């Protein structure tokens, strides 16, 4: 049923995020036992605190992604303007995701300490500064350095996912995280046609060298705008910003170090880290390489190649959310085993479709397979983060940071494969095939995901801690106790007490 903050509990809000309980969306179901988190989404609502903060979560990641990959679709232009080699471009691609690896490990625990909103605001402002510096690039070294610093904004994914877990219940977190992450990931597909179109517009009255530099101003301005609006118009959780809640004694202060220690010591976090490398890491690699791949392999124009490449990222509009919803539905039907089977299945199909894509020689067939491959990739991302809230609820930020960093570790790994093979004069199609084989192998690691709590594994769970046999279906848990020896039990006839 619909609940608001109890009348005997004062609303702890900062001045910039004050709202009245009537502002809660009446369509939402709010769980008092989970900190007034919502147990359903009302996508068309922008009411405080749940839905407006949700929309800022995905929007902030969208513009972060837009800035992160702003240079990617213009690489053919930069190659001609700056005299770059393919090896220079692959090195810049690697640098753009390398910094994000370190940043995501750090940002996760910081979210536990300071809240996702403040961290996200800082990341967007940093991204705006670095993207604006891209206008001063004059050689390959400058490109590599600038993309390295821009890469830090890629860690905006962690606050985005963390924020969703703060706003929605654990049972709905899979869908909420998948939608926010998927819509945010659209920022990876948008530059492929949006910034290319802006560049073409500037090219009418400016030289190619000037046009691509002017294009960089657009994502920088968007990053600043969203950061400022988010700071004043959203809140960390349904009950308010972390700082105010800690000050009022409503929320316990969490040490970033303690959170990091708890997250880094859980083996499940690292299994998910590797598997996220096989989904989001592949997506990052595709975002960096697909425009050039279609331009070189199918002899199409830059605008056509970038438009085709954008199809991959645009599947995030629904595909990542579909992965989260499939995971939630499987959980309702057969419990945690269902989540794990969905997770393994979509990863396996992703790898198979990537291998098939690498063999395509005809343009139409390549586009069709690219779209199918993209759908399974985004589904795998959504299914992966649907598991994150179950790893260690007390260190959600750290866990999200570790798993999120896996995507960038994967991008560096796959990018290195492309770089090494390029230096050897080998084609990109073979590199895609190698990555596809790796994804298939990594999908099988789902068998080794064992949660501490009383959840099933695909076959078993040696980490099960509950003394009872548990049958979990949906949100319900039916516990069946073991047989009890009653031989030493008797009833005191005087007072009726049972003694053993």
Order of alpha helices (4+ residues) and beta strands (2+ residues): beta-beta-alpha-alpha-alpha-alpha-alpha-alpha-alpha-alpha-alpha-alpha-alpha-alpha-alpha-alpha-alpha-alpha-alpha-alpha-beta-beta-beta-beta
